[in-house]
Amino acid sequence: MEYLKTSQYIRARLAFQTLINLYPDSKRAADAYFAMGDSFYDEGGTENLLQAWDCYRNAIYASKGNYAAAIPRLKRIIDNYPNFSHYAEAKQLYEASQQYQQASQK
């Protein structure tokens, strides 16, 4: 998305939210949640980290198990923010995502 490439985070998030609102059950909705989370993460700051975390969780549930996309994003949070208020939950979801991903490859 062009808005993300030029760090126009608010415009990017509005576009992603529009897609989610119009097509909530599509695979694209999950992708939009991941991308929206990335925009919050890339923008930085404590509040944006919380928003990114919320988007990543929504993306995992919306994608019905797109663990391959979730794993690196969750790892980035637990590696870089050990004092994050949702650290334990992020780590648990990261570990569960890894297990589900490995099981699905068997």
N, C-alpha and C positions, 0 to 999 in steps of 0.2 A: 504494500500500500504506500502510495506516494507521500501521504501525510506523515507516516512514521519515518520515512527516509529523510525528511526535512525537519524532524523533531517538532512537528505540529501535533502534539499529543492530544490536545483537547478536540481538535477536528477529527483526528483518527478515532478517538473513543466515541465520538458522536456517530461516526459512520459505522463502527462496529456495533454499537448499541442499536442502531436502526436495523441492521441486518438481523440481530438477535430478536428484536421485536417482531419483525416481519416473518421470520422463518425459525421460530424457536425449536422446532424438532428436527432441523436439518443438520447434517455434518458441518456445514458452514457456520452454524451457530457456535458449535464447540470451538472451531478454529478462531472465530471472532473473540470468544472469551479468552483463549490463550493469547491472542495478539493484543487484546486490551490489557491483559495482565502484564504483558511485556512492556507496553507503553508506560504503565504506572511504574514498573520496576526500573526501567531505563531513565525515567524522569527523576527518580531518587527521592529520598526523604522518608520519614517514619510513616506518615499518613499514606503515602503512595505505596509503601511496602504492604501495609494492611490491605489496600485496595487490590494490589497485585495478587496477594494471597487469596483474597475472596474470589477474584476472577479465575485463578487456577483451579480452585476447588469446584467452582461452577463448571468450568470446562471439562474436568474429569467426569463429573456426573452427566453433563450434557452429551459428552462423547460416548457415553456408555462403555468406558474402559479404554480410552486412547492413552494407554500408559506410556508408550514410547515418546509421546509429546510431553507428557507430564514429568517424567523422571528428571530430565536435565533442569527443568525450571524449579522443581522442588529441591533438587540438590544445590542449586545456586543459592536458594534461600537458607538452607541449613548450613551450608559451608560459610556463607558470608555474614550471617546474622545469628550467632549462637545465643544472643540475649533477646531474640524476638519473642514477643508475648505468646505466639502460637507455635513456638519452636517444637515442642513435644508432639503436637498434632501434625505439623509439617513433616517431622522425621518419621512418624508412624505411617503417614500416607505415602511418603517416599519409599519406605521399606515394603509396604504392602504393594505398591505399584511395581516395584522390582520383582516381587514374588509372582504377581499376576502376569507380568510381561514374560518372565521365564517360563511359567506354566503354559502360556499360550503358544510358546515356540516349540513345545515338545510334541 
